[in-house]
């Protein structure tokens, strides 16, 4: 069972989500920068102008996991704001970055393949 109080549970869950998002965001930025450097070398410095993500989480969306041994997001939202927060988190902080990573590395592979063909022809 969770050994600490509700405030520590909320802080623990918030930090877990925050650090997970930071990790996924780092991977997303890395894949985007690699894609720009490989596929569009003339625009390789464009990523400096990207704005930073601002996260405004609702602290009501964190609580104990079903087994009670740790804390995370309470996926069964109790109100509309919590539901919207969870949906935004899934769409903008998970699905969209994963899609961007997939597209970036696909473009890199396609560029390498086209370049290899061009080298073979010469």
MDAnalysis code that builds the backbone (N, CA, C; Angstrom):
import MDAnalysis as mda
import numpy as np

u = mda.Universe.empty(366, n_residues=122, atom_resindex=np.repeat(np.arange(122), 3), trajectory=True)
u.add_TopologyAttr("name", ["N", "CA", "C"] * 122)
u.add_TopologyAttr("resid", np.arange(1, 123))
u.add_TopologyAttr("resname", ["UNK", "UNK", "UNK", "UNK", "UNK", "UNK", "UNK", "UNK", "UNK", "UNK", "UNK", "UNK", "UNK", "UNK", "UNK", "UNK", "UNK", "UNK", "UNK", "UNK", "UNK", "UNK", "UNK", "UNK", "UNK", "UNK", "UNK", "UNK", "UNK", "UNK", "UNK", "UNK", "UNK", "UNK", "UNK", "UNK", "UNK", "UNK", "UNK", "UNK", "UNK", "UNK", "UNK", "UNK", "UNK", "UNK", "UNK", "UNK", "UNK", "UNK", "UNK", "UNK", "UNK", "UNK", "UNK", "UNK", "UNK", "UNK", "UNK", "UNK", "UNK", "UNK", "UNK", "UNK", "UNK", "UNK", "UNK", "UNK", "UNK", "UNK", "UNK", "UNK", "UNK", "UNK", "UNK", "UNK", "UNK", "UNK", "UNK", "UNK", "UNK", "UNK", "UNK", "UNK", "UNK", "UNK", "UNK", "UNK", "UNK", "UNK", "UNK", "UNK", "UNK", "UNK", "UNK", "UNK", "UNK", "UNK", "UNK", "UNK", "UNK", "UNK", "UNK", "UNK", "UNK", "UNK", "UNK", "UNK", "UNK", "UNK", "UNK", "UNK", "UNK", "UNK", "UNK", "UNK", "UNK", "UNK", "UNK", "UNK", "UNK", "UNK"])
u.atoms.positions = np.array([
    [0.837, -1.190, 0.000],
    [0.000, 0.000, 0.000],
    [0.871, 1.237, 0.000],
    [0.279, 2.368, -0.383],
    [0.993, 3.633, -0.395],
    [1.228, 4.073, 1.047],
    [2.469, 4.363, 1.375],
    [2.839, 4.629, 2.772],
    [2.743, 6.098, 3.173],
    [2.578, 6.993, 2.201],
    [2.619, 8.414, 2.510],
    [1.246, 9.046, 2.347],
    [1.150, 10.341, 2.642],
    [-0.151, 11.020, 2.580],
    [-0.521, 11.422, 1.153],
    [-1.680, 12.020, 1.018],
    [-2.228, 12.399, -0.297],
    [-1.343, 13.415, -1.029],
    [-0.758, 14.373, -0.296],
    [0.084, 15.393, -0.924],
    [1.333, 14.764, -1.546],
    [1.951, 13.825, -0.859],
    [3.128, 13.146, -1.391],
    [2.734, 12.282, -2.583],
    [1.562, 11.679, -2.521],
    [1.052, 10.885, -3.639],
    [0.881, 11.766, -4.878],
    [0.293, 12.933, -4.696],
    [0.092, 13.860, -5.807],
    [1.425, 14.327, -6.371],
    [2.359, 14.677, -5.518],
    [3.683, 15.123, -5.965],
    [4.415, 14.005, -6.701],
    [4.346, 12.799, -6.173],
    [4.992, 11.636, -6.792],
    [4.418, 11.380, -8.193],
    [3.109, 11.404, -8.310],
    [2.456, 11.164, -9.601],
    [2.754, 12.294, -10.581],
    [2.705, 13.533, -10.114],
    [3.007, 14.675, -10.976],
    [4.434, 14.585, -11.504],
    [5.386, 14.270, -10.638],
    [6.785, 14.143, -11.065],
    [6.961, 12.986, -12.053],
    [6.269, 11.892, -11.825],
    [6.344, 10.771, -12.761],
    [5.852, 11.148, -14.145],
    [4.730, 11.849, -14.217],
    [4.184, 12.292, -15.502],
    [5.092, 13.352, -16.116],
    [5.545, 14.308, -15.318],
    [6.395, 15.380, -15.821],
    [7.694, 14.831, -16.402],
    [8.369, 13.937, -15.682],
    [9.631, 13.394, -16.175],
    [9.424, 12.493, -17.388],
    [8.314, 11.777, -17.425],
    [7.990, 10.986, -18.606],
    [7.752, 11.869, -19.820],
    [7.023, 12.964, -19.625],
    [6.781, 13.912, -20.716],
    [8.074, 14.591, -21.157],
    [8.931, 14.905, -20.206],
    [10.220, 15.515, -20.563],
    [11.043, 14.548, -21.410],
    [11.028, 13.286, -21.049],
    [11.769, 12.286, -21.811],
    [11.208, 12.149, -23.222],
    [9.894, 12.031, -23.339],
    [9.276, 11.905, -24.661],
    [9.466, 13.176, -25.482],
    [9.412, 14.331, -24.838],
    [9.638, 15.593, -25.539],
    [11.075, 15.673, -26.036],
    [12.018, 15.223, -25.229],
    [13.419, 15.212, -25.661],
    [13.608, 14.323, -26.882],
    [12.997, 13.150, -26.866],
    [13.089, 12.252, -28.013],
    [12.419, 12.853, -29.249],
    [11.316, 13.554, -29.046],
    [10.620, 14.196, -30.158],
    [11.465, 15.306, -30.766],
    [12.043, 16.138, -29.922],
    [12.903, 17.222, -30.413],
    [14.124, 16.641, -31.113],
    [14.724, 15.616, -30.542],
    [15.883, 14.979, -31.160],
    [15.546, 14.435, -32.546],
    [14.424, 13.743, -32.671],
    [14.043, 13.197, -33.978],
    [13.735, 14.305, -34.981],
    [13.111, 15.380, -34.520],
    [12.799, 16.501, -35.407],
    [14.070, 17.200, -35.877],
    [15.008, 17.416, -34.967],
    [16.270, 18.051, -35.334],
    [17.044, 17.170, -36.303],
    [17.102, 15.879, -36.041],
    [17.772, 14.954, -36.963],
    [17.127, 14.996, -38.339],
    [15.819, 15.020, -38.378],
    [15.096, 15.074, -39.648],
    [15.425, 16.367, -40.400],
    [15.428, 17.491, -39.692],
    [15.750, 18.758, -40.340],
    [17.189, 18.772, -40.849],
    [18.110, 18.233, -40.066],
    [19.519, 18.224, -40.467],
    [19.762, 17.308, -41.669],
    [19.091, 16.161, -41.698],
    [19.322, 15.192, -42.768],
    [18.488, 15.516, -44.009],
    [17.224, 15.788, -43.822],
    [16.305, 15.950, -44.953],
    [16.266, 17.364, -45.507],
    [16.441, 18.355, -44.664],
    [16.362, 19.757, -45.073],
    [17.548, 20.521, -44.499],
    [18.752, 20.271, -45.002],
    [19.943, 20.884, -44.414],
    [19.927, 22.412, -44.426],
    [19.266, 23.014, -45.399],
    [19.203, 24.473, -45.457],
    [18.372, 25.051, -44.319],
    [17.469, 24.254, -43.791],
    [16.591, 24.715, -42.705],
    [16.915, 24.045, -41.382],
    [18.110, 23.536, -41.245],
    [18.489, 22.775, -40.055],
    [18.480, 23.552, -38.761],
    [18.524, 24.880, -38.837],
    [18.530, 25.674, -37.611],
    [17.131, 26.192, -37.254],
    [16.117, 25.791, -38.001],
    [14.751, 26.264, -37.736],
    [14.246, 25.851, -36.366],
    [14.750, 24.767, -35.850],
    [14.233, 24.249, -34.578],
    [14.510, 25.178, -33.415],
    [15.423, 26.149, -33.557],
    [15.678, 27.109, -32.485],
    [14.460, 27.982, -32.217],
    [13.632, 28.174, -33.227],
    [12.485, 29.067, -33.100],
    [11.249, 28.382, -32.523],
    [11.327, 27.063, -32.291],
    [10.157, 26.372, -31.757],
    [9.830, 26.873, -30.359],
    [8.566, 27.057, -30.105],
    [8.157, 27.508, -28.777],
    [8.182, 26.343, -27.793],
    [8.268, 26.682, -26.525],
    [8.302, 25.670, -25.471],
    [6.877, 25.266, -25.094],
    [6.726, 24.023, -24.696],
    [5.422, 23.566, -24.214],
    [5.204, 24.061, -22.796],
    [4.009, 24.553, -22.537],
    [3.662, 24.973, -21.183],
    [2.594, 24.026, -20.668],
    [2.916, 23.338, -19.592],
    [1.989, 22.364, -19.029],
    [1.310, 22.964, -17.803],
    [-0.003, 22.913, -17.786],
    [-0.775, 23.397, -16.649],
    [-1.652, 22.260, -16.148],
    [-1.070, 21.319, -15.414],
    [-1.840, 20.148, -15.005],
    [-2.821, 20.453, -13.885],
    [-3.876, 19.694, -13.871],
    [-4.838, 19.759, -12.783],
    [-4.401, 18.751, -11.728],
    [-4.128, 19.228, -10.542],
    [-3.627, 18.335, -9.499],
    [-4.674, 17.340, -9.022],
    [-5.912, 17.528, -9.435],
    [-6.961, 16.596, -9.037],
    [-6.920, 15.304, -9.848],
    [-6.080, 15.243, -10.851],
    [-6.056, 14.066, -11.721],
    [-4.985, 13.070, -11.316],
    [-4.403, 13.205, -10.146],
    [-3.392, 12.271, -9.669],
    [-3.892, 11.593, -8.409],
    [-3.556, 10.310, -8.275],
    [-3.960, 9.567, -7.089],
    [-3.321, 8.195, -7.073],
    [-3.677, 7.370, -6.093],
    [-3.089, 6.028, -5.990],
    [-3.476, 5.146, -7.177],
    [-2.545, 4.259, -7.558],
    [-2.833, 3.267, -8.587],
    [-3.828, 2.251, -8.036],
    [-4.427, 1.440, -8.919],
    [-5.422, 0.469, -8.445],
    [-4.904, -0.476, -7.356],
    [-3.632, -0.870, -7.417],
    [-3.104, -1.783, -6.401],
    [-2.659, -1.050, -5.143],
    [-2.588, 0.283, -5.207],
    [-2.278, 1.066, -4.032],
    [-0.810, 1.114, -3.660],
    [0.081, 0.661, -4.536],
    [1.502, 0.649, -4.202],
    [2.234, 1.897, -4.678],
    [1.675, 2.645, -5.598],
    [2.277, 3.864, -6.118],
    [1.159, 4.801, -6.556],
    [1.549, 5.966, -7.053],
    [0.566, 6.946, -7.502],
    [0.817, 7.319, -8.953],
    [-0.264, 7.647, -9.647],
    [-0.177, 8.057, -11.045],
    [-1.425, 8.864, -11.376],
    [-1.667, 9.064, -12.651],
    [-2.882, 9.764, -13.075],
    [-4.081, 8.877, -12.778],
    [-5.134, 9.475, -12.270],
    [-6.377, 8.722, -12.076],
    [-7.121, 8.737, -13.404],
    [-7.034, 7.626, -14.124],
    [-7.572, 7.555, -15.474],
    [-9.093, 7.600, -15.494],
    [-9.734, 7.248, -14.410],
    [-11.189, 7.369, -14.322],
    [-11.505, 8.755, -13.772],
    [-11.591, 9.718, -14.673],
    [-11.762, 11.115, -14.281],
    [-13.127, 11.334, -13.643],
    [-13.134, 12.210, -12.638],
    [-14.374, 12.453, -11.910],
    [-15.130, 13.681, -12.402],
    [-14.460, 14.583, -13.107],
    [-15.154, 15.771, -13.600],
    [-14.708, 16.099, -15.018],
    [-15.347, 17.083, -15.613],
    [-15.081, 17.416, -17.014],
    [-13.654, 17.922, -17.228],
    [-13.155, 18.768, -16.311],
    [-11.808, 19.308, -16.441],
    [-10.770, 18.200, -16.399],
    [-10.955, 17.241, -15.519],
    [-10.018, 16.117, -15.422],
    [-10.055, 15.276, -16.693],
    [-11.251, 15.056, -17.226],
    [-11.379, 14.294, -18.472],
    [-10.683, 15.007, -19.626],
    [-10.882, 16.314, -19.733],
    [-10.229, 17.088, -20.787],
    [-8.718, 17.086, -20.619],
    [-8.254, 17.177, -19.381],
    [-6.815, 17.136, -19.111],
    [-6.230, 15.798, -19.558],
    [-6.880, 14.714, -19.212],
    [-6.391, 13.387, -19.585],
    [-6.410, 13.210, -21.102],
    [-7.478, 13.644, -21.764],
    [-7.532, 13.566, -23.229],
    [-6.438, 14.413, -23.875],
    [-6.239, 15.633, -23.379],
    [-5.178, 16.487, -23.918],
    [-3.812, 15.860, -23.681],
    [-3.627, 15.265, -22.537],
    [-2.364, 14.603, -22.221],
    [-2.102, 13.449, -23.180],
    [-3.115, 12.640, -23.434],
    [-2.957, 11.503, -24.338],
    [-2.703, 11.977, -25.773],
    [-3.486, 12.952, -26.231],
    [-3.370, 13.397, -27.623],
    [-2.100, 14.209, -27.860],
    [-1.905, 15.265, -27.080],
    [-0.821, 16.206, -27.351],
    [0.519, 15.815, -26.738],
    [0.495, 15.012, -25.696],
    [1.746, 14.670, -25.017],
    [2.173, 13.228, -25.249],
    [1.347, 12.436, -25.928],
    [1.740, 11.069, -26.245],
    [1.576, 10.758, -27.731],
    [0.350, 10.837, -28.229],
    [0.098, 10.459, -29.622],
    [0.795, 11.388, -30.619],
    [0.674, 12.678, -30.425],
    [1.296, 13.627, -31.348],
    [2.825, 13.507, -31.356],
    [3.496, 13.462, -30.197],
    [4.950, 13.251, -30.231],
    [5.355, 11.923, -30.867],
    [4.613, 10.862, -30.579],
    [4.936, 9.567, -31.197],
    [4.768, 9.623, -32.711],
    [3.734, 10.285, -33.170],
    [3.522, 10.441, -34.608],
    [4.649, 11.274, -35.231],
    [5.044, 12.339, -34.562],
    [6.123, 13.176, -35.061],
    [7.442, 12.409, -35.126],
    [7.723, 11.597, -34.125],
    [8.924, 10.763, -34.129],
    [8.869, 9.784, -35.299],
    [7.741, 9.142, -35.479],
    [7.576, 8.177, -36.572],
    [7.763, 8.843, -37.935],
    [7.155, 9.998, -38.134],
    [7.279, 10.719, -39.402],
    [8.721, 11.182, -39.614],
    [9.358, 11.692, -38.575],
    [10.733, 12.179, -38.697],
    [11.679, 11.070, -39.127],
    [11.621, 9.946, -38.448],
    [12.531, 8.855, -38.798],
    [12.167, 8.217, -40.135],
    [10.908, 8.239, -40.503],
    [10.516, 7.750, -41.828],
    [11.087, 8.649, -42.917],
    [11.025, 9.960, -42.715],
    [11.609, 10.888, -43.678],
    [13.128, 10.719, -43.779],
    [13.776, 10.477, -42.647],
    [15.223, 10.246, -42.665],
    [15.540, 8.988, -43.469],
    [14.821, 7.912, -43.212],
    [15.055, 6.666, -43.956],
    [14.792, 6.851, -45.443],
    [13.738, 7.577, -45.778],
    [13.418, 7.831, -47.185],
    [14.521, 8.656, -47.844],
    [15.018, 9.695, -47.163],
    [16.088, 10.534, -47.695],
    [17.366, 9.731, -47.913],
    [17.703, 8.875, -46.961],
    [18.896, 8.039, -47.098],
    [18.737, 7.081, -48.273],
    [17.573, 6.533, -48.421],
    [17.321, 5.606, -49.536],
    [17.438, 6.313, -50.888],
    [16.844, 7.493, -51.008],
    [16.926, 8.263, -52.245],
    [18.371, 8.674, -52.522],
    [19.090, 9.069, -51.485],
    [20.496, 9.467, -51.662],
    [21.349, 8.286, -52.103],
    [21.082, 7.124, -51.550],
    [21.834, 5.922, -51.935],
    [21.585, 5.597, -53.400],
    [20.361, 5.732, -53.855],
    [20.046, 5.503, -55.278],
    [20.778, 6.505, -56.174],
    [20.805, 7.761, -55.737],
    [21.482, 8.800, -56.518],
    [22.980, 8.516, -56.610],
    [23.579, 8.039, -55.533],
    [25.008, 7.706, -55.543],
    [25.270, 6.527, -56.472],
    [24.412, 5.550, -56.453],
    [24.565, 4.385, -57.345],
    [24.504, 4.780, -58.812],
    [23.673, 5.744, -59.137],
    [23.521, 6.165, -60.538],
    [24.738, 6.933, -61.032],
    [25.450, 7.569, -60.146],
    [26.645, 8.300, -60.563],
    [27.806, 7.355, -60.587],
])
